[in-house]
């Protein structure tokens, strides 16, 4: 008798969410992730609760219980800022791509599908999705020019941690509601247009 074990593939995208006292916005954020058109099997959400005291931790646990194949939740004492929880989440990321989402933000229903599709189509290492303000919040639009692919810009240094397979010779891309990155920053270098 021959048994075959199904191959488990990595998700297309890991969404990193650093959480600290973001109620009531957190619920909208997490709901927008489970409702992505890309499908739950192609998304991993790693949320790190940084010592929230407003009920955010309980909401994270509820989503993790309801969607165990999608959510990984880590609870830790407050670190004083978003960098440490984001790096903790990045350590647990298994997706081909990583997207950092503010716990008080949310994604349109096709956002991840469009960004992953664009990155795959153009061999992109970096794709930046267009942001729009809601409820009177203004988001500067200077970063978002016409949809374009800019394959001539490459990174000169890869110091720090990058959410890409390899940042050496990384290509900058934009399109399908995405925009070309104007600044590449790391702990050691800053290169602007």
MARTI-956073 format. One record per residue: residue number from 1; residue in one letter; chain; x, y, z of N, C-alpha, C in turn. Coordinates in Angstrom, 2 decimals, padded with zeros to 5 digits. Example, Ala and Ser with C-alpha at 12.3 -4.5 7.8 and 13.67 -1.06 7.14 Angstrom:
! residues 2
R    nr   rest   kette      n.xx      n.yy      n.zz     ca.xx     ca.yy     ca.zz      c.xx      c.yy      c.zz
R     1      a       A    013.19   -005.69    007.80    012.30   -004.50    007.80    013.20   -003.30    007.80
R     2      s       A    012.85   -002.25    007.08    013.67   -001.06    007.14    012.90    000.03    007.87
END
This chain:
! residues 193
R    nr   rest   kette      n.xx      n.yy      n.zz     ca.xx     ca.yy     ca.zz      c.xx      c.yy      c.zz
R     1      x       A    000.84   -001.17    000.00    000.00    000.00    000.00    000.88    001.24    000.00
R     2      x       A    000.51    002.20   -000.80    001.28    003.44   -000.94    000.51    004.58   -000.29
R     3      x       A    001.17    005.28    000.61    000.58    006.46    001.24    001.26    007.70    000.70
R     4      x       A    000.48    008.70    000.41    001.10    009.96    000.01    000.73    011.02    001.03
R     5      x       A    001.72    011.80    001.36    001.52    012.89    002.31    001.40    014.17    001.49
R     6      x       A    000.31    014.90    001.68    000.18    016.13    000.90    001.29    017.11    001.24
R     7      x       A    001.78    017.77    000.20    002.82    018.76    000.39    002.21    020.04    000.96
R     8      x       A    002.79    020.53    002.02    002.32    021.76    002.63    003.23    022.88    002.12
R     9      x       A    002.62    023.84    001.46    003.44    024.92    000.93    003.34    026.15    001.83
R    10      x       A    004.34    026.98    001.73    004.36    028.22    002.50    003.28    029.15    001.98
R    11      x       A    002.74    029.97    002.84    001.76    030.95    002.37    002.43    031.96    001.43
R    12      x       A    001.65    032.58    000.60    002.20    033.60   -000.29    002.66    034.82    000.49
R    13      x       A    001.90    035.19    001.50    002.24    036.41    002.23    001.99    036.24    003.73
R    14      x       A    002.94    036.74    004.51    002.77    036.83    005.95    002.47    038.29    006.27
R    15      x       A    001.39    038.52    006.99    001.06    039.87    007.44    001.48    039.99    008.89
R    16      x       A    002.38    040.93    009.16    002.89    041.19    010.49    002.08    042.33    011.10
R    17      x       A    001.53    042.09    012.29    000.73    043.11    012.98    001.26    043.24    014.41
R    18      x       A    001.89    044.38    014.69    002.31    044.70    016.06    001.13    045.40    016.74
R    19      x       A    000.73    044.87    017.89   -000.51    045.35    018.53   -000.21    045.92    019.92
R    20      x       A   -000.68    047.14    020.13   -000.66    047.71    021.48   -001.84    048.66    021.62
R    21      x       A   -002.83    048.26    022.40   -004.00    049.09    022.72   -004.61    049.76    021.48
R    22      x       A   -005.07    048.95    020.54   -005.62    049.51    019.30   -007.12    049.27    019.15
R    23      x       A   -007.79    048.97    020.23   -009.24    048.83    020.17   -009.86    050.21    019.99
R    24      x       A   -010.91    050.37    019.23   -011.73    049.36    018.58   -011.29    049.03    017.15
R    25      x       A   -010.17    049.62    016.69   -009.74    049.46    015.30   -009.22    048.06    014.98
R    26      x       A   -008.71    047.36    015.98   -008.10    046.04    015.77   -009.08    045.07    015.12
R    27      x       A   -010.30    045.07    015.56   -011.31    044.13    015.02   -011.47    044.33    013.51
R    28      x       A   -011.54    045.59    013.07   -011.66    045.90    011.64   -010.41    045.45    010.89
R    29      x       A   -009.26    045.67    011.48   -007.99    045.25    010.87   -007.97    043.74    010.62
R    30      x       A   -008.26    042.97    011.67   -008.20    041.51    011.56   -009.28    040.96    010.64
R    31      x       A   -010.46    041.55    010.68   -011.53    041.12    009.77   -011.12    041.35    008.33
R    32      x       A   -010.46    042.47    008.06   -010.03    042.74    006.68   -009.03    041.70    006.20
R    33      x       A   -008.28    041.10    007.11   -007.31    040.08    006.72   -007.97    038.74    006.40
R    34      x       A   -008.96    038.34    007.19   -009.60    037.05    006.92   -010.53    037.13    005.70
R    35      x       A   -010.89    038.33    005.30   -011.77    038.51    004.14   -011.02    038.81    002.85
R    36      x       A   -009.70    038.64    002.83   -008.92    038.91    001.63   -009.28    037.95    000.49
R    37      x       A   -009.38    038.47   -000.72   -009.75    037.67   -001.88   -008.68    036.64   -002.25
R    38      x       A   -007.46    036.82   -001.77   -006.39    035.88   -002.07   -006.68    034.50   -001.45
R    39      x       A   -007.49    034.48   -000.42   -007.86    033.23    000.25   -007.04    032.98    001.50
R    40      x       A   -007.68    032.43    002.50   -007.03    032.21    003.78   -005.87    031.23    003.70
R    41      x       A   -005.90    030.31    002.77   -004.81    029.33    002.67   -003.51    029.96    002.16
R    42      x       A   -003.61    031.15    001.61   -002.42    031.81    001.06   -001.91    032.93    001.96
R    43      x       A   -002.50    033.06    003.16   -002.14    034.15    004.09   -001.79    033.58    005.45
R    44      x       A   -000.73    034.12    006.03   -000.37    033.86    007.43   -000.40    035.22    008.12
R    45      x       A   -001.04    035.31    009.25   -001.04    036.53    010.04   -000.29    036.23    011.33
R    46      x       A    000.76    037.00    011.59    001.49    036.88    012.84    001.29    038.19    013.59
R    47      x       A    000.55    038.11    014.69    000.24    039.29    015.51    000.95    039.15    016.85
R    48      x       A    001.65    040.19    017.23    002.33    040.20    018.52    001.69    041.27    019.39
R    49      x       A    001.07    040.82    020.48    000.47    041.73    021.45    001.56    042.20    022.38
R    50      x       A    001.79    043.50    022.40    002.87    044.10    023.16    002.38    044.63    024.51
R    51      x       A    001.70    043.75    025.25    001.24    044.11    026.58    000.02    045.00    026.62
R    52      x       A   -000.90    044.82    025.68   -002.12    045.64    025.63   -002.94    045.49    026.91
R    53      x       A   -003.63    046.57    027.26   -004.49    046.57    028.45   -005.93    046.95    028.12
R    54      x       A   -006.26    047.04    026.84   -007.59    047.53    026.42   -008.48    046.45    025.81
R    55      x       A   -008.12    045.18    025.95   -008.91    044.10    025.37   -008.38    043.62    024.04
R    56      x       A   -007.33    044.23    023.52   -006.74    043.81    022.24   -006.27    042.36    022.30
R    57      x       A   -005.66    041.95    023.42   -005.15    040.58    023.55   -006.27    039.56    023.42
R    58      x       A   -007.42    039.85    024.01   -008.55    038.92    023.95   -009.11    038.83    022.52
R    59      x       A   -009.13    039.94    021.81   -009.59    039.93    020.41   -008.64    039.09    019.56
R    60      x       A   -007.34    039.25    019.76   -006.36    038.43    019.03   -006.58    036.95    019.30
R    61      x       A   -006.79    036.60    020.56   -007.00    035.19    020.92   -008.28    034.64    020.28
R    62      x       A   -009.31    035.47    020.21   -010.57    035.04    019.58   -010.36    034.76    018.09
R    63      x       A   -009.64    035.64    017.39   -009.38    035.41    015.96   -008.50    034.18    015.77
R    64      x       A   -007.51    034.00    016.63   -006.64    032.82    016.52   -007.43    031.54    016.73
R    65      x       A   -008.40    031.55    017.64   -009.23    030.37    017.87   -010.17    030.12    016.70
R    66      x       A   -010.68    031.19    016.10   -011.61    031.05    014.98   -010.91    030.70    013.67
R    67      x       A   -009.66    031.13    013.51   -008.91    030.91    012.26   -007.51    030.40    012.59
R    68      x       A   -007.42    029.19    013.16   -006.12    028.69    013.62   -005.11    028.45    012.50
R    69      x       A   -005.58    028.23    011.28   -004.63    028.02    010.18   -004.10    029.34    009.64
R    70      x       A   -004.68    030.45    010.05   -004.28    031.78    009.55   -003.47    032.54    010.59
R    71      x       A   -003.92    032.54    011.85   -003.35    033.42    012.87   -002.37    032.71    013.79
R    72      x       A   -001.24    033.37    014.02   -000.31    033.04    015.08   -000.26    034.27    015.97
R    73      x       A   -000.52    034.08    017.25   -000.55    035.20    018.18    000.50    034.97    019.26
R    74      x       A    001.28    036.01    019.52    002.29    035.99    020.57    001.94    037.10    021.55
R    75      x       A    002.00    036.79    022.84    001.78    037.79    023.88    003.11    038.03    024.59
R    76      x       A    003.43    039.30    024.83    004.66    039.63    025.52    004.46    040.89    026.35
R    77      x       A    005.33    041.12    027.34    005.25    042.37    028.10    005.55    043.54    027.18
R    78      x       A    005.06    044.71    027.55    005.25    045.90    026.73    006.73    046.21    026.54
R    79      x       A    007.10    046.44    025.28    008.50    046.72    024.94    008.77    048.21    024.76
R    80      x       A    007.72    049.01    024.68    007.90    050.45    024.54    007.85    050.96    023.11
R    81      x       A    007.65    050.10    022.13    007.57    050.56    020.74    007.27    049.41    019.81
R    82      x       A    007.00    049.71    018.53    006.59    048.67    017.59    007.72    047.83    017.00
R    83      x       A    008.97    048.24    017.13    010.06    047.51    016.47    010.24    046.10    017.03
R    84      x       A    010.29    045.95    018.33    010.53    044.64    018.92    009.41    043.66    018.60
R    85      x       A    008.13    044.03    018.73    007.08    043.08    018.35    007.09    042.76    016.86
R    86      x       A    007.42    043.73    016.03    007.49    043.48    014.58    008.60    042.49    014.26
R    87      x       A    009.75    042.66    014.90    010.86    041.73    014.68    010.53    040.33    015.20
R    88      x       A    009.83    040.25    016.32    009.41    038.95    016.86    008.50    038.26    015.84
R    89      x       A    007.55    039.01    015.28    006.64    038.45    014.28    007.41    038.03    013.03
R    90      x       A    008.37    038.84    012.63    009.16    038.52    011.44    009.93    037.21    011.62
R    91      x       A    010.36    036.93    012.84    011.04    035.65    013.13    010.12    034.46    012.87
R    92      x       A    008.82    034.65    012.99    007.86    033.56    012.81    007.25    033.51    011.41
R    93      x       A    007.59    034.48    010.58    007.01    034.57    009.23    007.50    033.43    008.34
R    94      x       A    006.55    032.84    007.59    006.90    031.76    006.65    006.49    032.09    005.22
R    95      x       A    005.86    033.22    005.00    005.39    033.58    003.66    006.51    033.95    002.72
R    96      x       A    006.21    033.87    001.41    007.17    034.30    000.40    007.38    035.81    000.47
R    97      x       A    006.35    036.52    000.87    006.41    037.97    001.03    005.95    038.31    002.44
R    98      x       A    006.33    039.50    002.91    005.92    039.99    004.21    005.30    041.36    004.03
R    99      x       A    004.17    041.58    004.70    003.50    042.87    004.66    003.30    043.33    006.10
R   100      x       A    003.75    044.54    006.40    003.58    045.10    007.74    002.32    045.96    007.74
R   101      x       A    001.38    045.63    008.64    000.11    046.33    008.71   -000.07    046.89    010.12
R   102      x       A   -000.38    048.18    010.20   -000.68    048.79    011.49   -001.96    048.20    012.04
R   103      x       A   -001.99    047.94    013.34   -003.15    047.32    013.96   -004.38    048.22    013.95
R   104      x       A   -004.18    049.49    013.66   -005.31    050.42    013.55   -005.65    050.72    012.10
R   105      x       A   -005.06    049.96    011.17   -005.33    050.11    009.73   -006.06    048.87    009.23
R   106      x       A   -006.56    048.93    008.02   -007.17    047.75    007.41   -006.90    047.75    005.91
R   107      x       A   -007.07    046.60    005.29   -006.80    046.44    003.86   -008.10    046.33    003.08
R   108      x       A   -008.08    046.84    001.85   -009.18    046.60    000.94   -009.22    045.11    000.62
R   109      x       A   -010.37    044.58    000.17   -010.53    043.13    000.02   -009.59    042.47   -000.99
R   110      x       A   -009.07    043.20   -001.95   -008.19    042.61   -002.96   -006.72    043.00   -002.78
R   111      x       A   -006.40    043.69   -001.71   -005.06    044.26   -001.54   -003.95    043.21   -001.64
R   112      x       A   -004.01    042.17   -000.86   -002.92    041.18   -000.86   -002.85    040.43   -002.19
R   113      x       A   -003.99    040.09   -002.74   -004.00    039.39   -004.03   -003.35    040.24   -005.11
R   114      x       A   -003.67    041.51   -005.15   -003.12    042.41   -006.16   -001.62    042.62   -005.96
R   115      x       A   -001.18    042.81   -004.72    000.25    043.04   -004.49    001.08    041.78   -004.76
R   116      x       A    000.60    040.62   -004.32    001.32    039.37   -004.59    001.36    039.11   -006.09
R   117      x       A    000.22    039.30   -006.77    000.18    039.11   -008.22    001.14    040.03   -008.95
R   118      x       A    001.20    041.28   -008.53    002.10    042.23   -009.17    003.55    041.86   -008.91
R   119      x       A    003.86    041.50   -007.67    005.24    041.12   -007.33    005.67    039.90   -008.12
R   120      x       A    004.80    038.90   -008.25    005.12    037.71   -009.02    005.30    038.03   -010.50
R   121      x       A    004.39    038.82   -011.03    004.44    039.16   -012.47    005.72    039.91   -012.83
R   122      x       A    006.19    040.76   -011.95    007.34    041.61   -012.26    008.62    041.20   -011.55
R   123      x       A    008.60    040.10   -010.83    009.80    039.65   -010.12    010.25    040.66   -009.07
R   124      x       A    009.29    041.29   -008.41    009.60    042.37   -007.46    009.97    041.83   -006.10
R   125      x       A    010.88    042.51   -005.46    011.21    042.25   -004.07    010.45    043.21   -003.16
R   126      x       A    010.16    044.41   -003.65    009.49    045.43   -002.86    008.30    045.98   -003.65
R   127      x       A    007.13    045.94   -003.04    005.93    046.53   -003.61    005.27    047.33   -002.49
R   128      x       A    004.88    048.56   -002.82    004.23    049.40   -001.82    002.81    049.67   -002.27
R   129      x       A    001.85    049.23   -001.46    000.44    049.45   -001.79    000.03    050.88   -001.48
R   130      x       A   -000.86    051.41   -002.30   -001.35    052.76   -002.10   -002.22    052.82   -000.85
R   131      x       A   -002.04    053.88   -000.07   -002.83    054.09    001.14   -003.77    055.27    000.91
R   132      x       A   -004.95    055.15    001.45   -005.91    056.25    001.40   -006.42    056.50    002.81
R   133      x       A   -006.78    057.72    003.09   -007.30    058.07    004.41   -008.79    057.80    004.49
R   134      x       A   -009.26    057.50    005.67   -010.69    057.33    005.93   -011.06    058.15    007.15
R   135      x       A   -012.34    058.44    007.28   -012.84    059.19    008.44   -012.10    060.51    008.65
R   136      x       A   -011.82    061.20    007.54   -011.17    062.50    007.63   -009.67    062.46    007.78
R   137      x       A   -009.09    061.28    007.85   -007.64    061.15    007.99   -006.99    061.39    006.63
R   138      x       A   -005.99    062.24    006.58   -005.32    062.59    005.34   -004.04    061.78    005.22
R   139      x       A   -003.84    061.18    004.04   -002.61    060.45    003.75   -001.97    061.14    002.54
R   140      x       A   -000.75    061.62    002.71   -000.04    062.26    001.60    000.07    061.33    000.41
R   141      x       A   -000.13    061.86   -000.78   -000.13    061.03   -001.98    001.13    061.21   -002.82
R   142      x       A    002.12    061.94   -002.32    003.33    062.20   -003.08    004.09    060.94   -003.47
R   143      x       A    004.02    059.92   -002.66    004.73    058.67   -002.94    004.09    057.90   -004.10
R   144      x       A    002.81    058.13   -004.32    002.07    057.32   -005.28    001.94    058.04   -006.61
R   145      x       A    002.88    057.78   -007.50    002.81    058.33   -008.84    001.99    057.41   -009.71
R   146      x       A    002.15    057.54   -011.00    001.47    056.64   -011.93    002.01    055.23   -011.71
R   147      x       A    001.17    054.24   -011.99    001.62    052.85   -011.88    002.82    052.66   -012.79
R   148      x       A    003.89    052.11   -012.26    005.09    051.90   -013.06    005.98    050.85   -012.42
R   149      x       A    006.86    050.33   -013.21    007.87    049.40   -012.73    009.21    050.07   -012.94
R   150      x       A    010.02    050.14   -011.91    011.32    050.78   -011.98    012.37    049.74   -011.64
R   151      x       A    012.89    049.07   -012.67    013.84    047.99   -012.45    015.28    048.48   -012.41
R   152      x       A    015.49    049.79   -012.60    016.84    050.32   -012.63    017.39    050.66   -011.25
R   153      x       A    016.51    050.85   -010.29    016.96    051.20   -008.94    017.29    049.93   -008.18
R   154      x       A    018.48    049.86   -007.65    018.85    048.69   -006.85    019.41    049.13   -005.52
R   155      x       A    019.31    048.28   -004.56    019.83    048.57   -003.23    021.34    048.38   -003.23
R   156      x       A    022.04    049.23   -002.51    023.49    049.11   -002.44    023.95    048.43   -001.16
R   157      x       A    023.07    048.32   -000.20    023.44    047.69    001.06    022.25    046.94    001.62
R   158      x       A    022.51    045.88    002.31    021.44    045.07    002.88    021.57    044.95    004.39
R   159      x       A    022.12    045.96    005.01    022.24    045.92    006.47    020.86    045.89    007.08
R   160      x       A    020.70    045.22    008.18    019.40    045.14    008.83    018.63    043.93    008.38
R   161      x       A    017.36    043.87    008.77    016.51    042.72    008.47    015.56    043.09    007.35
R   162      x       A    015.47    042.27    006.34    014.61    042.56    005.19    013.60    041.46    004.99
R   163      x       A    012.37    041.81    004.66    011.32    040.81    004.44    011.30    040.31    003.01
R   164      x       A    012.48    040.07    002.43    012.57    039.58    001.06    013.53    038.41    001.03
R   165      x       A    013.41    037.54    000.02    014.32    036.41   -000.06    015.78    036.84   -000.13
R   166      x       A    016.06    037.92   -000.85    017.41    038.43   -000.97    017.31    039.90   -001.33
R   167      x       A    017.96    040.76   -000.57    017.83    042.17   -000.89    018.97    042.64   -001.78
R   168      x       A    019.90    041.78   -002.11    020.97    042.17   -003.01    020.41    042.34   -004.41
R   169      x       A    020.50    043.53   -004.95    019.95    043.79   -006.28    018.44    043.82   -006.28
R   170      x       A    017.83    044.16   -005.16    016.37    044.19   -005.07    015.80    045.14   -006.11
R   171      x       A    014.68    044.77   -006.68    014.04    045.61   -007.69    012.86    046.34   -007.09
R   172      x       A    012.69    047.58   -007.47    011.59    048.41   -006.99    010.47    048.31   -007.99
R   173      x       A    009.27    048.12   -007.54    008.14    047.98   -008.46    006.94    048.75   -007.97
R   174      x       A    006.08    049.07   -008.90    004.80    049.67   -008.56    003.81    049.29   -009.63
R   175      x       A    002.55    049.36   -009.29    001.51    049.07   -010.25    000.31    048.46   -009.56
R   176      x       A   -000.79    048.39   -010.28   -002.01    047.83   -009.73   -002.35    048.45   -008.38
R   177      x       A   -002.24    049.77   -008.32   -002.52    050.45   -007.07   -001.32    050.51   -006.15
R   178      x       A   -000.13    050.21   -006.67    001.08    050.24   -005.88    001.95    051.39   -006.37
R   179      x       A    002.97    051.74   -005.63    003.81    052.88   -006.01    005.28    052.56   -005.83
R   180      x       A    006.11    053.21   -006.62    007.54    053.03   -006.51    008.04    053.59   -005.19
R   181      x       A    008.88    052.83   -004.54    009.48    053.31   -003.29    010.50    054.38   -003.61
R   182      x       A    010.46    055.48   -002.90    011.40    056.57   -003.13    012.58    056.52   -002.17
R   183      x       A    012.46    055.81   -001.09    013.55    055.76   -000.13    013.71    054.32    000.36
R   184      x       A    014.94    053.84    000.40    015.27    052.53    000.95    016.05    052.81    002.21
R   185      x       A    015.58    052.37    003.34    016.25    052.66    004.60    016.61    051.37    005.32
R   186      x       A    017.73    051.39    005.94    018.12    050.29    006.82    018.81    050.91    008.02
R   187      x       A    019.22    050.07    008.92    019.89    050.58    010.12    021.20    051.26    009.78
R   188      x       A    021.83    050.86    008.69    023.16    051.38    008.38    023.17    052.38    007.22
R   189      x       A    022.20    052.31    006.33    022.25    053.18    005.16    020.93    053.84    004.89
R   190      x       A    020.97    054.92    004.17    019.76    055.58    003.69    020.08    056.08    002.29
R   191      x       A    019.31    055.62    001.32    019.55    056.00   -000.07    018.26    056.59   -000.61
R   192      x       A    018.27    057.84   -001.01    017.08    058.50   -001.52    017.23    058.79   -002.99
R   193      x       A    016.11    059.03   -003.61    016.05    059.37   -005.03    016.73    060.66   -005.33
END
